[in-house]
Amino acid sequence: MAGSRHFFRNQPAEQTRAEIKDDIKNSRTAQRDLQATGQHRLAETMREAADEHLDELNNLNNGTWTPNHA
């Protein structure tokens, strides 16, 4: 489940990394699909979501990532 990483403290880093990468991929795919159909405003929200996920991945790689709700 996307985002489940924010509810579990003891989740392995590799599992968290895989979830974040899946979220980035899904956001980019949705962004391209929305752009192709002319829904540029919604595509921009998907770009922003992908950027947030990239920041999250960088934090994980730097050792500063923490779950939001755990």
PDB file as gemmi writes it, atoms N, CA and C in Angstrom:
CRYST1    1.000    1.000    1.000  90.00  90.00  90.00 P 1                      
ATOM      1  N   MET A   1       0.853  -1.180   0.000  1.00  0.00           N  
ATOM      2  CA  MET A   1       0.000   0.000   0.000  1.00  0.00           C  
ATOM      3  C   MET A   1       0.891   1.233   0.000  1.00  0.00           C  
ATOM      4  N   ALA A   2       0.699   2.089  -0.957  1.00  0.00           N  
ATOM      5  CA  ALA A   2       1.484   3.313  -1.035  1.00  0.00           C  
ATOM      6  C   ALA A   2       1.223   4.174   0.192  1.00  0.00           C  
ATOM      7  N   GLY A   3       2.284   4.682   0.739  1.00  0.00           N  
ATOM      8  CA  GLY A   3       2.148   5.532   1.915  1.00  0.00           C  
ATOM      9  C   GLY A   3       2.113   4.777   3.227  1.00  0.00           C  
ATOM     10  N   SER A   4       2.050   3.454   3.182  1.00  0.00           N  
ATOM     11  CA  SER A   4       2.025   2.698   4.432  1.00  0.00           C  
ATOM     12  C   SER A   4       3.311   2.890   5.205  1.00  0.00           C  
ATOM     13  N   ARG A   5       4.370   3.273   4.511  1.00  0.00           N  
ATOM     14  CA  ARG A   5       5.661   3.490   5.168  1.00  0.00           C  
ATOM     15  C   ARG A   5       5.591   4.549   6.253  1.00  0.00           C  
ATOM     16  N   HIS A   6       4.607   5.418   6.182  1.00  0.00           N  
ATOM     17  CA  HIS A   6       4.483   6.493   7.158  1.00  0.00           C  
ATOM     18  C   HIS A   6       3.840   6.046   8.468  1.00  0.00           C  
ATOM     19  N   PHE A   7       3.414   4.795   8.533  1.00  0.00           N  
ATOM     20  CA  PHE A   7       2.742   4.304   9.731  1.00  0.00           C  
ATOM     21  C   PHE A   7       3.534   3.245  10.485  1.00  0.00           C  
ATOM     22  N   PHE A   8       4.677   2.836   9.945  1.00  0.00           N  
ATOM     23  CA  PHE A   8       5.469   1.777  10.566  1.00  0.00           C  
ATOM     24  C   PHE A   8       6.898   2.243  10.791  1.00  0.00           C  
ATOM     25  N   ARG A   9       7.336   2.228  12.041  1.00  0.00           N  
ATOM     26  CA  ARG A   9       8.704   2.627  12.370  1.00  0.00           C  
ATOM     27  C   ARG A   9       9.743   1.580  12.009  1.00  0.00           C  
ATOM     28  N   ASN A  10       9.403   0.318  12.136  1.00  0.00           N  
ATOM     29  CA  ASN A  10      10.380  -0.757  12.008  1.00  0.00           C  
ATOM     30  C   ASN A  10      10.441  -1.371  10.617  1.00  0.00           C  
ATOM     31  N   GLN A  11       9.945  -0.679   9.623  1.00  0.00           N  
ATOM     32  CA  GLN A  11       9.970  -1.199   8.265  1.00  0.00           C  
ATOM     33  C   GLN A  11      11.404  -1.133   7.726  1.00  0.00           C  
ATOM     34  N   PRO A  12      11.887  -2.201   7.075  1.00  0.00           N  
ATOM     35  CA  PRO A  12      13.244  -2.188   6.532  1.00  0.00           C  
ATOM     36  C   PRO A  12      13.432  -1.074   5.489  1.00  0.00           C  
ATOM     37  N   ALA A  13      14.628  -0.519   5.447  1.00  0.00           N  
ATOM     38  CA  ALA A  13      14.923   0.590   4.530  1.00  0.00           C  
ATOM     39  C   ALA A  13      14.692   0.193   3.075  1.00  0.00           C  
ATOM     40  N   GLU A  14      15.036  -1.037   2.721  1.00  0.00           N  
ATOM     41  CA  GLU A  14      14.857  -1.466   1.325  1.00  0.00           C  
ATOM     42  C   GLU A  14      13.383  -1.521   0.935  1.00  0.00           C  
ATOM     43  N   GLN A  15      12.535  -1.917   1.854  1.00  0.00           N  
ATOM     44  CA  GLN A  15      11.096  -1.934   1.576  1.00  0.00           C  
ATOM     45  C   GLN A  15      10.585  -0.508   1.424  1.00  0.00           C  
ATOM     46  N   THR A  16      11.038   0.384   2.286  1.00  0.00           N  
ATOM     47  CA  THR A  16      10.647   1.790   2.201  1.00  0.00           C  
ATOM     48  C   THR A  16      11.124   2.384   0.882  1.00  0.00           C  
ATOM     49  N   ARG A  17      12.357   2.090   0.519  1.00  0.00           N  
ATOM     50  CA  ARG A  17      12.926   2.597  -0.734  1.00  0.00           C  
ATOM     51  C   ARG A  17      12.104   2.104  -1.931  1.00  0.00           C  
ATOM     52  N   ALA A  18      11.721   0.827  -1.919  1.00  0.00           N  
ATOM     53  CA  ALA A  18      10.922   0.263  -3.011  1.00  0.00           C  
ATOM     54  C   ALA A  18       9.560   0.951  -3.108  1.00  0.00           C  
ATOM     55  N   GLU A  19       8.932   1.225  -1.963  1.00  0.00           N  
ATOM     56  CA  GLU A  19       7.635   1.911  -1.964  1.00  0.00           C  
ATOM     57  C   GLU A  19       7.772   3.323  -2.536  1.00  0.00           C  
ATOM     58  N   ILE A  20       8.810   4.022  -2.129  1.00  0.00           N  
ATOM     59  CA  ILE A  20       9.009   5.391  -2.619  1.00  0.00           C  
ATOM     60  C   ILE A  20       9.252   5.381  -4.121  1.00  0.00           C  
ATOM     61  N   LYS A  21      10.083   4.452  -4.594  1.00  0.00           N  
ATOM     62  CA  LYS A  21      10.358   4.377  -6.033  1.00  0.00           C  
ATOM     63  C   LYS A  21       9.096   4.043  -6.817  1.00  0.00           C  
ATOM     64  N   ASP A  22       8.247   3.177  -6.276  1.00  0.00           N  
ATOM     65  CA  ASP A  22       6.973   2.869  -6.933  1.00  0.00           C  
ATOM     66  C   ASP A  22       6.082   4.113  -6.995  1.00  0.00           C  
ATOM     67  N   ASP A  23       6.062   4.882  -5.914  1.00  0.00           N  
ATOM     68  CA  ASP A  23       5.263   6.112  -5.900  1.00  0.00           C  
ATOM     69  C   ASP A  23       5.771   7.114  -6.928  1.00  0.00           C  
ATOM     70  N   ILE A  24       7.090   7.227  -7.054  1.00  0.00           N  
ATOM     71  CA  ILE A  24       7.671   8.137  -8.058  1.00  0.00           C  
ATOM     72  C   ILE A  24       7.249   7.690  -9.451  1.00  0.00           C  
ATOM     73  N   LYS A  25       7.402   6.403  -9.719  1.00  0.00           N  
ATOM     74  CA  LYS A  25       7.039   5.856 -11.037  1.00  0.00           C  
ATOM     75  C   LYS A  25       5.566   6.095 -11.347  1.00  0.00           C  
ATOM     76  N   ASN A  26       4.700   5.822 -10.376  1.00  0.00           N  
ATOM     77  CA  ASN A  26       3.259   5.997 -10.592  1.00  0.00           C  
ATOM     78  C   ASN A  26       2.897   7.464 -10.794  1.00  0.00           C  
ATOM     79  N   SER A  27       3.536   8.348 -10.062  1.00  0.00           N  
ATOM     80  CA  SER A  27       3.255   9.781 -10.216  1.00  0.00           C  
ATOM     81  C   SER A  27       3.684  10.270 -11.592  1.00  0.00           C  
ATOM     82  N   ARG A  28       4.852   9.839 -12.043  1.00  0.00           N  
ATOM     83  CA  ARG A  28       5.348  10.240 -13.372  1.00  0.00           C  
ATOM     84  C   ARG A  28       4.455   9.682 -14.478  1.00  0.00           C  
ATOM     85  N   THR A  29       4.003   8.449 -14.321  1.00  0.00           N  
ATOM     86  CA  THR A  29       3.105   7.853 -15.313  1.00  0.00           C  
ATOM     87  C   THR A  29       1.792   8.637 -15.377  1.00  0.00           C  
ATOM     88  N   ALA A  30       1.233   8.944 -14.225  1.00  0.00           N  
ATOM     89  CA  ALA A  30      -0.015   9.714 -14.187  1.00  0.00           C  
ATOM     90  C   ALA A  30       0.198  11.099 -14.783  1.00  0.00           C  
ATOM     91  N   GLN A  31       1.339  11.709 -14.503  1.00  0.00           N  
ATOM     92  CA  GLN A  31       1.646  13.024 -15.052  1.00  0.00           C  
ATOM     93  C   GLN A  31       1.654  12.976 -16.582  1.00  0.00           C  
ATOM     94  N   ARG A  32       2.345  11.994 -17.158  1.00  0.00           N  
ATOM     95  CA  ARG A  32       2.396  11.876 -18.621  1.00  0.00           C  
ATOM     96  C   ARG A  32       1.015  11.614 -19.211  1.00  0.00           C  
ATOM     97  N   ASP A  33       0.245  10.748 -18.563  1.00  0.00           N  
ATOM     98  CA  ASP A  33      -1.095  10.444 -19.065  1.00  0.00           C  
ATOM     99  C   ASP A  33      -1.983  11.679 -19.044  1.00  0.00           C  
ATOM    100  N   LEU A  34      -1.896  12.445 -17.966  1.00  0.00           N  
ATOM    101  CA  LEU A  34      -2.708  13.655 -17.863  1.00  0.00           C  
ATOM    102  C   LEU A  34      -2.278  14.707 -18.877  1.00  0.00           C  
ATOM    103  N   GLN A  35      -0.986  14.839 -19.093  1.00  0.00           N  
ATOM    104  CA  GLN A  35      -0.500  15.791 -20.097  1.00  0.00           C  
ATOM    105  C   GLN A  35      -0.992  15.407 -21.483  1.00  0.00           C  
ATOM    106  N   ALA A  36      -0.986  14.110 -21.763  1.00  0.00           N  
ATOM    107  CA  ALA A  36      -1.412  13.622 -23.076  1.00  0.00           C  
ATOM    108  C   ALA A  36      -2.877  13.920 -23.344  1.00  0.00           C  
ATOM    109  N   THR A  37      -3.673  14.005 -22.283  1.00  0.00           N  
ATOM    110  CA  THR A  37      -5.103  14.288 -22.467  1.00  0.00           C  
ATOM    111  C   THR A  37      -5.423  15.761 -22.262  1.00  0.00           C  
ATOM    112  N   GLY A  38      -4.386  16.588 -22.108  1.00  0.00           N  
ATOM    113  CA  GLY A  38      -4.592  18.032 -22.003  1.00  0.00           C  
ATOM    114  C   GLY A  38      -4.983  18.523 -20.622  1.00  0.00           C  
ATOM    115  N   GLN A  39      -4.854  17.687 -19.619  1.00  0.00           N  
ATOM    116  CA  GLN A  39      -5.217  18.080 -18.250  1.00  0.00           C  
ATOM    117  C   GLN A  39      -3.958  18.546 -17.515  1.00  0.00           C  
ATOM    118  N   HIS A  40      -3.476  19.698 -17.926  1.00  0.00           N  
ATOM    119  CA  HIS A  40      -2.178  20.187 -17.460  1.00  0.00           C  
ATOM    120  C   HIS A  40      -2.180  20.596 -15.991  1.00  0.00           C  
ATOM    121  N   ARG A  41      -3.272  21.084 -15.498  1.00  0.00           N  
ATOM    122  CA  ARG A  41      -3.331  21.462 -14.083  1.00  0.00           C  
ATOM    123  C   ARG A  41      -3.184  20.232 -13.186  1.00  0.00           C  
ATOM    124  N   LEU A  42      -3.881  19.172 -13.525  1.00  0.00           N  
ATOM    125  CA  LEU A  42      -3.758  17.931 -12.758  1.00  0.00           C  
ATOM    126  C   LEU A  42      -2.379  17.299 -12.948  1.00  0.00           C  
ATOM    127  N   ALA A  43      -1.833  17.415 -14.153  1.00  0.00           N  
ATOM    128  CA  ALA A  43      -0.489  16.891 -14.405  1.00  0.00           C  
ATOM    129  C   ALA A  43       0.524  17.594 -13.515  1.00  0.00           C  
ATOM    130  N   GLU A  44       0.333  18.873 -13.282  1.00  0.00           N  
ATOM    131  CA  GLU A  44       1.230  19.626 -12.410  1.00  0.00           C  
ATOM    132  C   GLU A  44       1.174  19.096 -10.981  1.00  0.00           C  
ATOM    133  N   THR A  45      -0.002  18.698 -10.507  1.00  0.00           N  
ATOM    134  CA  THR A  45      -0.096  18.143  -9.156  1.00  0.00           C  
ATOM    135  C   THR A  45       0.652  16.810  -9.064  1.00  0.00           C  
ATOM    136  N   MET A  46       0.632  16.042 -10.135  1.00  0.00           N  
ATOM    137  CA  MET A  46       1.380  14.776 -10.148  1.00  0.00           C  
ATOM    138  C   MET A  46       2.884  15.045 -10.185  1.00  0.00           C  
ATOM    139  N   ARG A  47       3.307  16.098 -10.883  1.00  0.00           N  
ATOM    140  CA  ARG A  47       4.721  16.475 -10.881  1.00  0.00           C  
ATOM    141  C   ARG A  47       5.165  16.861  -9.477  1.00  0.00           C  
ATOM    142  N   GLU A  48       4.314  17.633  -8.797  1.00  0.00           N  
ATOM    143  CA  GLU A  48       4.630  18.032  -7.419  1.00  0.00           C  
ATOM    144  C   GLU A  48       4.712  16.816  -6.504  1.00  0.00           C  
ATOM    145  N   ALA A  49       3.810  15.862  -6.692  1.00  0.00           N  
ATOM    146  CA  ALA A  49       3.833  14.641  -5.881  1.00  0.00           C  
ATOM    147  C   ALA A  49       5.121  13.864  -6.130  1.00  0.00           C  
ATOM    148  N   ALA A  50       5.526  13.759  -7.394  1.00  0.00           N  
ATOM    149  CA  ALA A  50       6.768  13.054  -7.711  1.00  0.00           C  
ATOM    150  C   ALA A  50       7.958  13.760  -7.076  1.00  0.00           C  
ATOM    151  N   ASP A  51       7.958  15.084  -7.095  1.00  0.00           N  
ATOM    152  CA  ASP A  51       9.042  15.841  -6.464  1.00  0.00           C  
ATOM    153  C   ASP A  51       9.101  15.578  -4.958  1.00  0.00           C  
ATOM    154  N   GLU A  52       7.943  15.508  -4.319  1.00  0.00           N  
ATOM    155  CA  GLU A  52       7.897  15.200  -2.881  1.00  0.00           C  
ATOM    156  C   GLU A  52       8.456  13.804  -2.608  1.00  0.00           C  
ATOM    157  N   HIS A  53       8.125  12.853  -3.477  1.00  0.00           N  
ATOM    158  CA  HIS A  53       8.637  11.495  -3.310  1.00  0.00           C  
ATOM    159  C   HIS A  53      10.152  11.458  -3.525  1.00  0.00           C  
ATOM    160  N   LEU A  54      10.648  12.245  -4.475  1.00  0.00           N  
ATOM    161  CA  LEU A  54      12.097  12.312  -4.693  1.00  0.00           C  
ATOM    162  C   LEU A  54      12.802  12.896  -3.467  1.00  0.00           C  
ATOM    163  N   ASP A  55      12.198  13.910  -2.870  1.00  0.00           N  
ATOM    164  CA  ASP A  55      12.759  14.473  -1.635  1.00  0.00           C  
ATOM    165  C   ASP A  55      12.784  13.424  -0.525  1.00  0.00           C  
ATOM    166  N   GLU A  56      11.706  12.655  -0.470  1.00  0.00           N  
ATOM    167  CA  GLU A  56      11.600  11.597   0.535  1.00  0.00           C  
ATOM    168  C   GLU A  56      12.695  10.542   0.314  1.00  0.00           C  
ATOM    169  N   LEU A  57      12.938  10.181  -0.946  1.00  0.00           N  
ATOM    170  CA  LEU A  57      13.981   9.215  -1.268  1.00  0.00           C  
ATOM    171  C   LEU A  57      15.360   9.757  -0.887  1.00  0.00           C  
ATOM    172  N   ASN A  58      15.588  11.029  -1.170  1.00  0.00           N  
ATOM    173  CA  ASN A  58      16.863  11.647  -0.782  1.00  0.00           C  
ATOM    174  C   ASN A  58      17.038  11.616   0.734  1.00  0.00           C  
ATOM    175  N   ASN A  59      15.973  11.910   1.463  1.00  0.00           N  
ATOM    176  CA  ASN A  59      16.046  11.851   2.929  1.00  0.00           C  
ATOM    177  C   ASN A  59      16.364  10.439   3.411  1.00  0.00           C  
ATOM    178  N   LEU A  60      15.757   9.448   2.784  1.00  0.00           N  
ATOM    179  CA  LEU A  60      16.028   8.058   3.159  1.00  0.00           C  
ATOM    180  C   LEU A  60      17.493   7.720   2.885  1.00  0.00           C  
ATOM    181  N   ASN A  61      17.989   8.129   1.730  1.00  0.00           N  
ATOM    182  CA  ASN A  61      19.379   7.848   1.376  1.00  0.00           C  
ATOM    183  C   ASN A  61      20.358   8.573   2.294  1.00  0.00           C  
ATOM    184  N   ASN A  62      19.960   9.737   2.798  1.00  0.00           N  
ATOM    185  CA  ASN A  62      20.816  10.512   3.698  1.00  0.00           C  
ATOM    186  C   ASN A  62      20.683  10.085   5.154  1.00  0.00           C  
ATOM    187  N   GLY A  63      19.725   9.209   5.441  1.00  0.00           N  
ATOM    188  CA  GLY A  63      19.522   8.744   6.804  1.00  0.00           C  
ATOM    189  C   GLY A  63      18.697   9.686   7.659  1.00  0.00           C  
ATOM    190  N   THR A  64      17.990  10.626   7.035  1.00  0.00           N  
ATOM    191  CA  THR A  64      17.193  11.593   7.794  1.00  0.00           C  
ATOM    192  C   THR A  64      15.691  11.362   7.661  1.00  0.00           C  
ATOM    193  N   TRP A  65      15.289  10.322   6.937  1.00  0.00           N  
ATOM    194  CA  TRP A  65      13.863  10.056   6.727  1.00  0.00           C  
ATOM    195  C   TRP A  65      13.245   9.484   7.995  1.00  0.00           C  
ATOM    196  N   THR A  66      12.048   9.969   8.327  1.00  0.00           N  
ATOM    197  CA  THR A  66      11.264   9.407   9.428  1.00  0.00           C  
ATOM    198  C   THR A  66       9.819   9.279   8.978  1.00  0.00           C  
ATOM    199  N   PRO A  67       9.088   8.286   9.512  1.00  0.00           N  
ATOM    200  CA  PRO A  67       7.674   8.142   9.158  1.00  0.00           C  
ATOM    201  C   PRO A  67       6.872   9.315   9.724  1.00  0.00           C  
ATOM    202  N   ASN A  68       5.847   9.716   9.007  1.00  0.00           N  
ATOM    203  CA  ASN A  68       5.027  10.871   9.408  1.00  0.00           C  
ATOM    204  C   ASN A  68       4.097  10.590  10.582  1.00  0.00           C  
ATOM    205  N   HIS A  69       3.567   9.366  10.668  1.00  0.00           N  
ATOM    206  CA  HIS A  69       2.489   9.091  11.618  1.00  0.00           C  
ATOM    207  C   HIS A  69       2.808   8.027  12.652  1.00  0.00           C  
ATOM    208  N   ALA A  70       3.969   7.422  12.578  1.00  0.00           N  
ATOM    209  CA  ALA A  70       4.290   6.319  13.505  1.00  0.00           C  
ATOM    210  C   ALA A  70       4.766   6.859  14.838  1.00  0.00           C  
TER     211      ALA A  70                                                      
END                                                                             
